Amino acid sequence: MKVLYILLVLFISALIGTALGELLLLFIPQQGAIYGILSSSIKPCWNIEGLDLVVLSLRCSISFNFNILTLLGIIIGAVFCLRKI
């Protein structure tokens, strides 16, 4: 049960970090160096191009967006979990 709690806290803190990063990009001028750092991200994607069965065909993909504030959110979530446990 503790593992599920830790994963949930890390996932939610990563989502909050990503959302804060995207909101912060709206208020920072695009010419600055900070904008370049915050706007750089890694987008890993798991993709099934096509699973073609006789009855139906299926396409599925899951992608994530990781930036600096996502990493900061994961670290804050991990510290919170370690203090809680």
ABEGO torsion letter per residue (X at the ends): XAAAAAAAAAAAAAAAAAAAAAAAAAABBAABAAAAAAABBBBBBBBBABBBBAABBBBBBBBBBBBAAAAAAAAAAAAAAAAAX
